[in-house]
């Protein structure tokens, strides 16, 4: 009984740290959007610097997961949650990496002549941001409906990505002076697309925690 209570407390602490990671990537996602709007170098650099905090949290949570498995010999359903958390934090860390990668390109864009942003960029950003927020909420609430919404929304982000990529290709063909800016935007939308993919992965792992059915490829 004492061991079980200790395990439950450790699991609560694990979840708190995952939520903390999630809060950091929500902050970085919001600030990345603001930085891109105004080519704000200071804000972009702050996002890059914050990435280390996420890396350290990931390492801490990983150690906690391993300790729980080694010490507590959890039941099958508990083991499912602990191992899923180890997968989830990897995807959260990747989203933080991608916010930092986008910020690097924002800094590059700030040094170049201004060009029009891709037409669908704002819609792609808003959709991706919604996925990140929804999937963290889904983890907190163990909400299967939000998981499904995130998974379905990934197709919308993919469509935005393909349209923007074509728009940028056309722009660079038409104006060779805008190739460097175009490449920066291609990389930005690619990282946004990857953020959506990792959000989808997290949704699948949350579904696995709740249902025991794993559908992730």
Buried (B, 14 or more C-beta within 10 A) or exposed (E): EEEEEEBEEBBEEBBEBBBBBBEBBBBBBBBBBEBBEEBBBEBBBBBBEBBEBBEEBBEBBBEBBEEBBEEBEBEEEBBBBBBBBBBBBBBBBBBBBBBBBBBBBBBBBBEEEEBEBBEBBBBBBEBBBBBBBBBBBBBBEEBBEBBEBBBEBBEBBBBBBEBBBEBBEEBBEEEEEBEBBBBBBBBBBBBBBBBBBBBBBBBBBBBBBBEEEEEEE
